[in-house]
């Protein structure tokens, strides 16, 4: 396998693996961030980039170690990449870029405080996290790199904790409406059939 492909996989999985940690900076202290007069992203984005650097430093020595190297492993990987990109595209429908970036969560009085439960969100509550998982799994399966599998496992563990924190914040923000939504729609593994409203 070409070395540049291994490096791309390692870099991509390192960034994806830090996404839950980025949100750990937000959800437990959401009221603090909302109380700031300036955008919290002036602090949060550099902190997130710092996380990438730490992960790259910690995983650098394992970036070339592969469990296997077989060409056909890219067949399921390509399917997962395609599924991830499709889920990303569906996630943006009815959802603004500011909502995707978490602005309503950290900016007090943000005008886009609305719960979206249509489109892909009628089948899965957190489609963006599902798309991230598809992309990490694709890199892991395609390359067979130990570091990618390890980072994917790390992201799944921290992501599970982070989703719990996010759901508490969403219940606080949207109350009974979000609690009912949680009962009807799964968090990350999508439901294939539509809910029959009656």
Secondary structure, DSSP 4 states (H G I P E B T S, - for coil): --HHHHHHHHHHHHHHHTHHHHHHHHHTTHHHHHH-SS-THHHHHHHHHHHHHHHHHHHGGGTT-BS---TTHHHHHHHHHHHHHHHHHHHTTT--HHHHTTHHHHSTT-S------SGGGGT-TTHHHHHHHHHHHHHHHHH-BHHHHHHHHHHHHHHHHHHHHHHHHHHHHHTHHHHHHHHHS-SSS--SSPP---
